[in-house]
Amino acid sequence: MDEAETGKSDWRNEAPEWLKTVAGAFLAYMAFTTVAFAQFEIPSESMVPHLEVGDRVTVSKFAYGYSRHSLPFEAGRLLPAGEHRFFERLPRRGDVAVFIHPRSGETMIKRLIGLPGDTIELRDGALLINGQAVPTTTPELLLRLAHPGARAWTQRAEETLPDGAAHAVHSTMSSSPFDNFGPFLVPQGQLFFMGDNRDNSLDSRWDGMGVVPIDNLIGRAEIIYATRIDACARDVSIACTMPRWLRPLRH
């Protein structure tokens, strides 16, 4: 047997092992991204100040159980909607969740404000849940660098939801179409989401999105593993962004 024939024979013997290795790695990847974690890049300013454009977050898919949208590569869009999730657990108010937009089909990230049966209302920008005003600190005025580079004055305050989850919110100096909303009763099987950047977020207050079916949940955003460089290092007149790297998104 000459060298050429020997080379062909070796390739034929090794090919099945290579195929097994590649197939095993692919199945392991599919299992990990379906059952455990995924990653998501922040596309907009709707979750400022906690999430900036370009930040990357880790999403735990097991936090709320599994639905068709837990599948990687958006394969779940080909499957029919279901009424229940496997190992279903209801999110908590204050969770930052990744989900499928109920109308456009886009992947979204917002903060959960209202559970099924809650009544949500906003009056002059103040949030009320089940008729009770959400405690909010005195707003702090600051100048920030908005995406993609414009300066903007904003007010930052911290609000505490009924079950104790606290987070910062931003609002502009002027009135917004979403400053007054409701009262709105969240239907069963649905969730009410809002962005932390209250005047720059198309969320459940907007007719173009509305409430989100529980089936549309992908998972809970847990931690920020990559952030952009803070502009305040170059311009001291701009307020620094909130510390975000490796910080949990629920406090």
C-alpha atoms as an extended CHARMM CRD file, in Angstrom:
* protein
*
       251  EXT
         1         1  MET       CA              0.0000000000        0.0000000000        0.0000000000  PROA      1               0.0000000000
         2         2  ASP       CA              1.5060000000        3.3380000000       -1.0500000000  PROA      2               0.0000000000
         3         3  GLU       CA              1.4700000000        6.5560000000        1.0420000000  PROA      3               0.0000000000
         4         4  ALA       CA             -1.5990000000        7.9930000000       -0.7260000000  PROA      4               0.0000000000
         5         5  GLU       CA             -3.6730000000        4.9050000000       -0.0250000000  PROA      5               0.0000000000
         6         6  THR       CA             -2.4580000000        4.8670000000        3.6050000000  PROA      6               0.0000000000
         7         7  GLY       CA             -3.5220000000        8.5100000000        4.0310000000  PROA      7               0.0000000000
         8         8  LYS       CA             -6.9870000000        7.7940000000        2.6610000000  PROA      8               0.0000000000
         9         9  SER       CA             -7.3600000000        4.8110000000        4.9700000000  PROA      9               0.0000000000
        10        10  ASP       CA             -6.3610000000        6.8620000000        8.0360000000  PROA      10              0.0000000000
        11        11  TRP       CA             -8.8590000000        9.6030000000        7.1090000000  PROA      11              0.0000000000
        12        12  ARG       CA            -11.6780000000        7.0800000000        6.7260000000  PROA      12              0.0000000000
        13        13  ASN       CA            -10.8770000000        5.6050000000       10.1400000000  PROA      13              0.0000000000
        14        14  GLU       CA            -10.6400000000        8.9710000000       11.8970000000  PROA      14              0.0000000000
        15        15  ALA       CA            -13.6640000000       10.6480000000       10.2660000000  PROA      15              0.0000000000
        16        16  PRO       CA            -16.2960000000        8.8530000000       12.4150000000  PROA      16              0.0000000000
        17        17  GLU       CA            -14.4630000000        9.8550000000       15.5890000000  PROA      17              0.0000000000
        18        18  TRP       CA            -14.2930000000       13.4870000000       14.4730000000  PROA      18              0.0000000000
        19        19  LEU       CA            -18.0090000000       13.4350000000       13.6530000000  PROA      19              0.0000000000
        20        20  LYS       CA            -18.7840000000       12.0100000000       17.0840000000  PROA      20              0.0000000000
        21        21  THR       CA            -16.7110000000       14.7480000000       18.7480000000  PROA      21              0.0000000000
        22        22  VAL       CA            -18.4050000000       17.5410000000       16.7870000000  PROA      22              0.0000000000
        23        23  ALA       CA            -21.8670000000       16.0640000000       17.3720000000  PROA      23              0.0000000000
        24        24  GLY       CA            -21.1740000000       15.6960000000       21.0890000000  PROA      24              0.0000000000
        25        25  ALA       CA            -19.9750000000       19.2920000000       21.3840000000  PROA      25              0.0000000000
        26        26  PHE       CA            -23.0580000000       20.5430000000       19.5190000000  PROA      26              0.0000000000
        27        27  LEU       CA            -25.4240000000       18.5470000000       21.7340000000  PROA      27              0.0000000000
        28        28  ALA       CA            -23.6600000000       19.8330000000       24.8480000000  PROA      28              0.0000000000
        29        29  TYR       CA            -24.0240000000       23.4100000000       23.5710000000  PROA      29              0.0000000000
        30        30  MET       CA            -27.7180000000       22.8480000000       22.8040000000  PROA      30              0.0000000000
        31        31  ALA       CA            -28.3230000000       21.3960000000       26.2600000000  PROA      31              0.0000000000
        32        32  PHE       CA            -26.4930000000       24.2420000000       27.9960000000  PROA      32              0.0000000000
        33        33  THR       CA            -28.2100000000       27.0530000000       26.0870000000  PROA      33              0.0000000000
        34        34  THR       CA            -31.6360000000       25.4000000000       26.3820000000  PROA      34              0.0000000000
        35        35  VAL       CA            -31.5760000000       24.3370000000       30.0150000000  PROA      35              0.0000000000
        36        36  ALA       CA            -29.1130000000       26.6410000000       31.7680000000  PROA      36              0.0000000000
        37        37  PHE       CA            -27.9560000000       30.0300000000       30.5200000000  PROA      37              0.0000000000
        38        38  ALA       CA            -27.9860000000       32.3650000000       27.5380000000  PROA      38              0.0000000000
        39        39  GLN       CA            -26.5020000000       35.7960000000       26.9170000000  PROA      39              0.0000000000
        40        40  PHE       CA            -28.1750000000       38.9970000000       25.7190000000  PROA      40              0.0000000000
        41        41  GLU       CA            -26.7720000000       42.3190000000       24.4660000000  PROA      41              0.0000000000
        42        42  ILE       CA            -28.6200000000       45.4990000000       25.4510000000  PROA      42              0.0000000000
        43        43  PRO       CA            -29.8760000000       47.2200000000       22.2670000000  PROA      43              0.0000000000
        44        44  SER       CA            -31.4780000000       50.4150000000       23.6480000000  PROA      44              0.0000000000
        45        45  GLU       CA            -31.5680000000       52.8850000000       26.5540000000  PROA      45              0.0000000000
        46        46  SER       CA            -34.8780000000       51.6820000000       27.9860000000  PROA      46              0.0000000000
        47        47  MET       CA            -33.1990000000       50.1160000000       31.0510000000  PROA      47              0.0000000000
        48        48  VAL       CA            -30.8560000000       53.0120000000       31.9160000000  PROA      48              0.0000000000
        49        49  PRO       CA            -29.4150000000       53.5380000000       34.5240000000  PROA      49              0.0000000000
        50        50  HSD       CA            -28.9940000000       49.8200000000       35.3260000000  PROA      50              0.0000000000
        51        51  LEU       CA            -28.2370000000       48.7370000000       31.7560000000  PROA      51              0.0000000000
        52        52  GLU       CA            -26.4740000000       50.7770000000       29.0900000000  PROA      52              0.0000000000
        53        53  VAL       CA            -26.4240000000       50.1830000000       25.3200000000  PROA      53              0.0000000000
        54        54  GLY       CA            -23.8820000000       47.4680000000       24.5390000000  PROA      54              0.0000000000
        55        55  ASP       CA            -23.8660000000       45.8620000000       27.9920000000  PROA      55              0.0000000000
        56        56  ARG       CA            -24.0650000000       42.0710000000       27.9740000000  PROA      56              0.0000000000
        57        57  VAL       CA            -26.0460000000       40.1200000000       30.5460000000  PROA      57              0.0000000000
        58        58  THR       CA            -26.2790000000       36.4840000000       31.5460000000  PROA      58              0.0000000000
        59        59  VAL       CA            -29.8270000000       35.0880000000       31.4420000000  PROA      59              0.0000000000
        60        60  SER       CA            -30.8770000000       32.0840000000       33.5370000000  PROA      60              0.0000000000
        61        61  LYS       CA            -33.4250000000       30.0630000000       31.5710000000  PROA      61              0.0000000000
        62        62  PHE       CA            -34.3100000000       27.8070000000       34.5060000000  PROA      62              0.0000000000
        63        63  ALA       CA            -35.5060000000       30.6980000000       36.6970000000  PROA      63              0.0000000000
        64        64  TYR       CA            -39.1070000000       30.5800000000       35.4320000000  PROA      64              0.0000000000
        65        65  GLY       CA            -39.2610000000       27.1140000000       33.9460000000  PROA      65              0.0000000000
        66        66  TYR       CA            -39.1980000000       26.2800000000       30.2510000000  PROA      66              0.0000000000
        67        67  SER       CA            -41.3520000000       27.1060000000       27.2520000000  PROA      67              0.0000000000
        68        68  ARG       CA            -40.9080000000       26.9710000000       23.4820000000  PROA      68              0.0000000000
        69        69  HSD       CA            -38.8930000000       30.1930000000       23.7200000000  PROA      69              0.0000000000
        70        70  SER       CA            -36.2490000000       28.4300000000       25.8060000000  PROA      70              0.0000000000
        71        71  LEU       CA            -34.9290000000       26.7570000000       22.6550000000  PROA      71              0.0000000000
        72        72  PRO       CA            -31.7820000000       28.2990000000       21.1040000000  PROA      72              0.0000000000
        73        73  PHE       CA            -31.5730000000       29.8160000000       17.6130000000  PROA      73              0.0000000000
        74        74  GLU       CA            -35.1680000000       31.1140000000       17.9930000000  PROA      74              0.0000000000
        75        75  ALA       CA            -36.4420000000       27.6570000000       17.0610000000  PROA      75              0.0000000000
        76        76  GLY       CA            -39.3760000000       28.0500000000       19.4540000000  PROA      76              0.0000000000
        77        77  ARG       CA            -41.0360000000       30.5570000000       17.1410000000  PROA      77              0.0000000000
        78        78  LEU       CA            -41.9720000000       27.6160000000       14.8990000000  PROA      78              0.0000000000
        79        79  LEU       CA            -43.8880000000       25.8800000000       17.6920000000  PROA      79              0.0000000000
        80        80  PRO       CA            -47.4390000000       26.6900000000       18.8480000000  PROA      80              0.0000000000
        81        81  ALA       CA            -48.0000000000       28.7290000000       22.0230000000  PROA      81              0.0000000000
        82        82  GLY       CA            -48.5520000000       26.7700000000       25.2120000000  PROA      82              0.0000000000
        83        83  GLU       CA            -50.6720000000       27.4870000000       28.2560000000  PROA      83              0.0000000000
        84        84  HSD       CA            -48.1070000000       26.2360000000       30.7760000000  PROA      84              0.0000000000
        85        85  ARG       CA            -44.3240000000       26.1360000000       31.1700000000  PROA      85              0.0000000000
        86        86  PHE       CA            -42.3850000000       23.0800000000       32.3050000000  PROA      86              0.0000000000
        87        87  PHE       CA            -41.3690000000       23.5440000000       35.9710000000  PROA      87              0.0000000000
        88        88  GLU       CA            -43.1980000000       26.8780000000       35.8550000000  PROA      88              0.0000000000
        89        89  ARG       CA            -42.3400000000       29.4850000000       38.4960000000  PROA      89              0.0000000000
        90        90  LEU       CA            -43.9030000000       32.9370000000       38.5370000000  PROA      90              0.0000000000
        91        91  PRO       CA            -41.4270000000       35.8370000000       38.3780000000  PROA      91              0.0000000000
        92        92  ARG       CA            -41.1760000000       38.3010000000       41.2460000000  PROA      92              0.0000000000
        93        93  ARG       CA            -41.8620000000       42.0040000000       40.9800000000  PROA      93              0.0000000000
        94        94  GLY       CA            -38.5620000000       43.7410000000       40.3310000000  PROA      94              0.0000000000
        95        95  ASP       CA            -37.0420000000       40.9550000000       38.2340000000  PROA      95              0.0000000000
        96        96  VAL       CA            -35.2960000000       42.0550000000       35.0520000000  PROA      96              0.0000000000
        97        97  ALA       CA            -36.5640000000       39.5780000000       32.4830000000  PROA      97              0.0000000000
        98        98  VAL       CA            -35.8090000000       38.7430000000       28.8580000000  PROA      98              0.0000000000
        99        99  PHE       CA            -38.8760000000       37.8690000000       26.8070000000  PROA      99              0.0000000000
       100       100  ILE       CA            -40.3760000000       37.7960000000       23.3320000000  PROA      100             0.0000000000
       101       101  HSD       CA            -42.3160000000       40.9120000000       22.3330000000  PROA      101             0.0000000000
       102       102  PRO       CA            -45.9710000000       39.7820000000       22.0350000000  PROA      102             0.0000000000
       103       103  ARG       CA            -46.5030000000       41.6420000000       18.7440000000  PROA      103             0.0000000000
       104       104  SER       CA            -43.2310000000       42.1770000000       16.9070000000  PROA      104             0.0000000000
       105       105  GLY       CA            -41.4940000000       38.9740000000       18.0020000000  PROA      105             0.0000000000
       106       106  GLU       CA            -38.3440000000       40.8860000000       19.0220000000  PROA      106             0.0000000000
       107       107  THR       CA            -36.2980000000       39.8140000000       22.0330000000  PROA      107             0.0000000000
       108       108  MET       CA            -36.8210000000       42.3930000000       24.8030000000  PROA      108             0.0000000000
       109       109  ILE       CA            -35.5120000000       43.1440000000       28.3010000000  PROA      109             0.0000000000
       110       110  LYS       CA            -37.5560000000       45.0630000000       30.8840000000  PROA      110             0.0000000000
       111       111  ARG       CA            -38.3230000000       45.0970000000       34.6030000000  PROA      111             0.0000000000
       112       112  LEU       CA            -41.3800000000       43.2290000000       35.8780000000  PROA      112             0.0000000000
       113       113  ILE       CA            -43.7370000000       45.6510000000       37.6190000000  PROA      113             0.0000000000
       114       114  GLY       CA            -47.1230000000       43.9310000000       37.6410000000  PROA      114             0.0000000000
       115       115  LEU       CA            -48.1660000000       40.3230000000       38.2530000000  PROA      115             0.0000000000
       116       116  PRO       CA            -51.5010000000       38.7710000000       37.2130000000  PROA      116             0.0000000000
       117       117  GLY       CA            -54.2600000000       40.4230000000       39.2240000000  PROA      117             0.0000000000
       118       118  ASP       CA            -52.2660000000       43.5950000000       40.0210000000  PROA      118             0.0000000000
       119       119  THR       CA            -53.6760000000       47.0120000000       39.2170000000  PROA      119             0.0000000000
       120       120  ILE       CA            -51.0670000000       49.3300000000       37.7010000000  PROA      120             0.0000000000
       121       121  GLU       CA            -51.4340000000       53.1040000000       37.5470000000  PROA      121             0.0000000000
       122       122  LEU       CA            -49.2050000000       56.1320000000       36.9210000000  PROA      122             0.0000000000
       123       123  ARG       CA            -50.1190000000       59.6620000000       37.9330000000  PROA      123             0.0000000000
       124       124  ASP       CA            -47.7780000000       62.4660000000       36.8870000000  PROA      124             0.0000000000
       125       125  GLY       CA            -44.9690000000       59.9190000000       36.6600000000  PROA      125             0.0000000000
       126       126  ALA       CA            -45.6140000000       58.3880000000       40.0940000000  PROA      126             0.0000000000
       127       127  LEU       CA            -46.1710000000       54.6020000000       40.1030000000  PROA      127             0.0000000000
       128       128  LEU       CA            -49.0640000000       53.0500000000       42.0210000000  PROA      128             0.0000000000
       129       129  ILE       CA            -49.5520000000       49.3080000000       42.4780000000  PROA      129             0.0000000000
       130       130  ASN       CA            -52.9050000000       48.0740000000       43.7530000000  PROA      130             0.0000000000
       131       131  GLY       CA            -53.8430000000       51.6140000000       44.7260000000  PROA      131             0.0000000000
       132       132  GLN       CA            -50.7210000000       52.2260000000       46.8150000000  PROA      132             0.0000000000
       133       133  ALA       CA            -48.0090000000       54.7020000000       45.7750000000  PROA      133             0.0000000000
       134       134  VAL       CA            -44.6150000000       53.0450000000       45.4080000000  PROA      134             0.0000000000
       135       135  PRO       CA            -42.1130000000       54.6640000000       47.8340000000  PROA      135             0.0000000000
       136       136  THR       CA            -39.6250000000       56.8210000000       45.9140000000  PROA      136             0.0000000000
       137       137  THR       CA            -36.6440000000       58.8340000000       47.0800000000  PROA      137             0.0000000000
       138       138  THR       CA            -36.1880000000       62.5380000000       46.2660000000  PROA      138             0.0000000000
       139       139  PRO       CA            -35.0080000000       62.7980000000       42.6300000000  PROA      139             0.0000000000
       140       140  GLU       CA            -31.3950000000       63.7780000000       41.9550000000  PROA      140             0.0000000000
       141       141  LEU       CA            -30.6880000000       65.9640000000       38.9230000000  PROA      141             0.0000000000
       142       142  LEU       CA            -27.7090000000       64.9060000000       36.7900000000  PROA      142             0.0000000000
       143       143  LEU       CA            -26.2180000000       65.3690000000       33.3330000000  PROA      143             0.0000000000
       144       144  ARG       CA            -25.5540000000       62.1130000000       31.4980000000  PROA      144             0.0000000000
       145       145  LEU       CA            -24.2070000000       61.0600000000       28.1310000000  PROA      145             0.0000000000
       146       146  ALA       CA            -27.0630000000       59.4920000000       26.2230000000  PROA      146             0.0000000000
       147       147  HSD       CA            -26.5770000000       57.0750000000       23.3270000000  PROA      147             0.0000000000
       148       148  PRO       CA            -25.0330000000       57.6760000000       20.8190000000  PROA      148             0.0000000000
       149       149  GLY       CA            -23.3660000000       60.7680000000       22.3110000000  PROA      149             0.0000000000
       150       150  ALA       CA            -25.8350000000       63.5520000000       23.1260000000  PROA      150             0.0000000000
       151       151  ARG       CA            -25.9260000000       65.0900000000       26.6030000000  PROA      151             0.0000000000
       152       152  ALA       CA            -29.2160000000       64.9540000000       28.4850000000  PROA      152             0.0000000000
       153       153  TRP       CA            -30.4650000000       66.1950000000       31.8350000000  PROA      153             0.0000000000
       154       154  THR       CA            -32.2940000000       63.5500000000       33.7930000000  PROA      154             0.0000000000
       155       155  GLN       CA            -33.7130000000       62.8960000000       37.2360000000  PROA      155             0.0000000000
       156       156  ARG       CA            -32.6830000000       59.7720000000       39.1040000000  PROA      156             0.0000000000
       157       157  ALA       CA            -34.6130000000       58.3460000000       42.0380000000  PROA      157             0.0000000000
       158       158  GLU       CA            -34.8790000000       54.9680000000       43.7360000000  PROA      158             0.0000000000
       159       159  GLU       CA            -38.2320000000       53.2390000000       44.0770000000  PROA      159             0.0000000000
       160       160  THR       CA            -39.0790000000       50.2320000000       46.2170000000  PROA      160             0.0000000000
       161       161  LEU       CA            -41.7230000000       47.7860000000       45.0030000000  PROA      161             0.0000000000
       162       162  PRO       CA            -44.2490000000       46.1830000000       47.4040000000  PROA      162             0.0000000000
       163       163  ASP       CA            -42.1800000000       43.0310000000       48.0120000000  PROA      163             0.0000000000
       164       164  GLY       CA            -39.0170000000       45.0190000000       48.7910000000  PROA      164             0.0000000000
       165       165  ALA       CA            -37.1360000000       45.0460000000       45.4700000000  PROA      165             0.0000000000
       166       166  ALA       CA            -35.4270000000       48.4490000000       45.0790000000  PROA      166             0.0000000000
       167       167  HSD       CA            -34.0320000000       49.9300000000       41.8910000000  PROA      167             0.0000000000
       168       168  ALA       CA            -33.1530000000       53.3000000000       40.3700000000  PROA      168             0.0000000000
       169       169  VAL       CA            -35.3160000000       54.9370000000       37.7110000000  PROA      169             0.0000000000
       170       170  HSD       CA            -34.6880000000       57.8210000000       35.3270000000  PROA      170             0.0000000000
       171       171  SER       CA            -37.1590000000       60.4340000000       34.1060000000  PROA      171             0.0000000000
       172       172  THR       CA            -36.8290000000       63.5690000000       32.0180000000  PROA      172             0.0000000000
       173       173  MET       CA            -37.5130000000       67.1130000000       33.1540000000  PROA      173             0.0000000000
       174       174  SER       CA            -40.5200000000       67.4520000000       30.8420000000  PROA      174             0.0000000000
       175       175  SER       CA            -43.8260000000       65.6170000000       30.7940000000  PROA      175             0.0000000000
       176       176  SER       CA            -44.1410000000       62.3380000000       28.8980000000  PROA      176             0.0000000000
       177       177  PRO       CA            -47.1330000000       60.6200000000       27.2470000000  PROA      177             0.0000000000
       178       178  PHE       CA            -46.5770000000       57.7080000000       29.6680000000  PROA      178             0.0000000000
       179       179  ASP       CA            -46.5850000000       59.8330000000       32.8500000000  PROA      179             0.0000000000
       180       180  ASN       CA            -50.2970000000       59.0800000000       33.2240000000  PROA      180             0.0000000000
       181       181  PHE       CA            -51.6250000000       55.5870000000       32.6720000000  PROA      181             0.0000000000
       182       182  GLY       CA            -54.4010000000       53.3350000000       33.9220000000  PROA      182             0.0000000000
       183       183  PRO       CA            -55.6240000000       52.1060000000       36.2670000000  PROA      183             0.0000000000
       184       184  PHE       CA            -55.0280000000       48.8320000000       34.4440000000  PROA      184             0.0000000000
       185       185  LEU       CA            -55.7990000000       45.3470000000       35.7700000000  PROA      185             0.0000000000
       186       186  VAL       CA            -53.1730000000       42.8140000000       34.6600000000  PROA      186             0.0000000000
       187       187  PRO       CA            -55.0450000000       39.7880000000       33.2230000000  PROA      187             0.0000000000
       188       188  GLN       CA            -54.3810000000       36.2410000000       34.3500000000  PROA      188             0.0000000000
       189       189  GLY       CA            -51.5160000000       34.6270000000       32.4730000000  PROA      189             0.0000000000
       190       190  GLN       CA            -50.0210000000       38.0360000000       31.6100000000  PROA      190             0.0000000000
       191       191  LEU       CA            -47.2200000000       40.2230000000       32.9980000000  PROA      191             0.0000000000
       192       192  PHE       CA            -46.7540000000       44.0100000000       33.0510000000  PROA      192             0.0000000000
       193       193  PHE       CA            -43.2550000000       45.2890000000       32.2250000000  PROA      193             0.0000000000
       194       194  MET       CA            -41.6870000000       48.7440000000       32.3420000000  PROA      194             0.0000000000
       195       195  GLY       CA            -38.2580000000       50.1390000000       31.5360000000  PROA      195             0.0000000000
       196       196  ASP       CA            -36.2200000000       51.8470000000       34.2550000000  PROA      196             0.0000000000
       197       197  ASN       CA            -35.7230000000       54.7730000000       31.8550000000  PROA      197             0.0000000000
       198       198  ARG       CA            -39.3760000000       55.6580000000       32.2930000000  PROA      198             0.0000000000
       199       199  ASP       CA            -39.6840000000       58.3540000000       29.6300000000  PROA      199             0.0000000000
       200       200  ASN       CA            -37.6420000000       56.4530000000       27.0390000000  PROA      200             0.0000000000
       201       201  SER       CA            -39.1850000000       53.0030000000       27.0900000000  PROA      201             0.0000000000
       202       202  LEU       CA            -41.8570000000       51.4560000000       24.8840000000  PROA      202             0.0000000000
       203       203  ASP       CA            -43.2510000000       48.9150000000       27.3110000000  PROA      203             0.0000000000
       204       204  SER       CA            -46.5500000000       47.5910000000       28.6790000000  PROA      204             0.0000000000
       205       205  ARG       CA            -47.9020000000       51.1510000000       28.9290000000  PROA      205             0.0000000000
       206       206  TRP       CA            -47.7490000000       51.3640000000       25.1380000000  PROA      206             0.0000000000
       207       207  ASP       CA            -50.4990000000       49.9770000000       22.8940000000  PROA      207             0.0000000000
       208       208  GLY       CA            -47.8190000000       48.6570000000       20.5420000000  PROA      208             0.0000000000
       209       209  MET       CA            -46.6690000000       46.1660000000       23.1720000000  PROA      209             0.0000000000
       210       210  GLY       CA            -49.0920000000       45.8120000000       26.0640000000  PROA      210             0.0000000000
       211       211  VAL       CA            -48.8820000000       43.0240000000       28.5840000000  PROA      211             0.0000000000
       212       212  VAL       CA            -46.7210000000       39.9680000000       27.9310000000  PROA      212             0.0000000000
       213       213  PRO       CA            -47.9240000000       36.3380000000       28.1060000000  PROA      213             0.0000000000
       214       214  ILE       CA            -46.0350000000       34.2500000000       30.6510000000  PROA      214             0.0000000000
       215       215  ASP       CA            -45.3280000000       31.8120000000       27.7940000000  PROA      215             0.0000000000
       216       216  ASN       CA            -43.1450000000       34.5140000000       26.1710000000  PROA      216             0.0000000000
       217       217  LEU       CA            -40.5700000000       34.5540000000       28.9700000000  PROA      217             0.0000000000
       218       218  ILE       CA            -37.0490000000       33.4490000000       28.0490000000  PROA      218             0.0000000000
       219       219  GLY       CA            -35.4160000000       33.8950000000       31.4480000000  PROA      219             0.0000000000
       220       220  ARG       CA            -34.2240000000       36.1930000000       34.2090000000  PROA      220             0.0000000000
       221       221  ALA       CA            -31.2900000000       38.5340000000       33.6010000000  PROA      221             0.0000000000
       222       222  GLU       CA            -28.8740000000       37.7950000000       36.4240000000  PROA      222             0.0000000000
       223       223  ILE       CA            -25.6010000000       39.6710000000       36.0730000000  PROA      223             0.0000000000
       224       224  ILE       CA            -23.7730000000       42.0320000000       33.7080000000  PROA      224             0.0000000000
       225       225  TYR       CA            -20.5710000000       40.4010000000       32.4640000000  PROA      225             0.0000000000
       226       226  ALA       CA            -19.4630000000       43.0870000000       29.9850000000  PROA      226             0.0000000000
       227       227  THR       CA            -19.8840000000       46.8780000000       30.0150000000  PROA      227             0.0000000000
       228       228  ARG       CA            -18.8630000000       49.8260000000       27.8890000000  PROA      228             0.0000000000
       229       229  ILE       CA            -16.1500000000       52.3210000000       28.8950000000  PROA      229             0.0000000000
       230       230  ASP       CA            -17.5600000000       55.1230000000       31.0470000000  PROA      230             0.0000000000
       231       231  ALA       CA            -17.4220000000       58.5500000000       29.3670000000  PROA      231             0.0000000000
       232       232  CYS       CA            -16.9810000000       60.3520000000       32.7040000000  PROA      232             0.0000000000
       233       233  ALA       CA            -13.3350000000       59.2470000000       32.6320000000  PROA      233             0.0000000000
       234       234  ARG       CA            -12.8290000000       61.6710000000       29.7490000000  PROA      234             0.0000000000
       235       235  ASP       CA            -15.3360000000       64.4280000000       30.6970000000  PROA      235             0.0000000000
       236       236  VAL       CA            -15.7520000000       65.2830000000       34.3820000000  PROA      236             0.0000000000
       237       237  SER       CA            -18.8910000000       67.3620000000       33.6710000000  PROA      237             0.0000000000
       238       238  ILE       CA            -20.8250000000       64.1860000000       32.8600000000  PROA      238             0.0000000000
       239       239  ALA       CA            -22.2410000000       62.0180000000       35.6230000000  PROA      239             0.0000000000
       240       240  CYS       CA            -20.7010000000       58.5620000000       35.7260000000  PROA      240             0.0000000000
       241       241  THR       CA            -22.9110000000       55.5940000000       34.9530000000  PROA      241             0.0000000000
       242       242  MET       CA            -23.9600000000       53.3250000000       37.7930000000  PROA      242             0.0000000000
       243       243  PRO       CA            -21.4200000000       50.5970000000       38.6710000000  PROA      243             0.0000000000
       244       244  ARG       CA            -22.6190000000       47.5780000000       36.7030000000  PROA      244             0.0000000000
       245       245  TRP       CA            -19.8750000000       45.0580000000       35.9770000000  PROA      245             0.0000000000
       246       246  LEU       CA            -20.5190000000       41.7050000000       37.6930000000  PROA      246             0.0000000000
       247       247  ARG       CA            -23.3400000000       43.2190000000       39.7430000000  PROA      247             0.0000000000
       248       248  PRO       CA            -26.6450000000       41.3620000000       40.1600000000  PROA      248             0.0000000000
       249       249  LEU       CA            -29.6730000000       43.0070000000       38.5620000000  PROA      249             0.0000000000
       250       250  ARG       CA            -31.9710000000       42.4430000000       41.5180000000  PROA      250             0.0000000000
       251       251  HSD       CA            -31.2500000000       43.9580000000       44.9440000000  PROA      251             0.0000000000
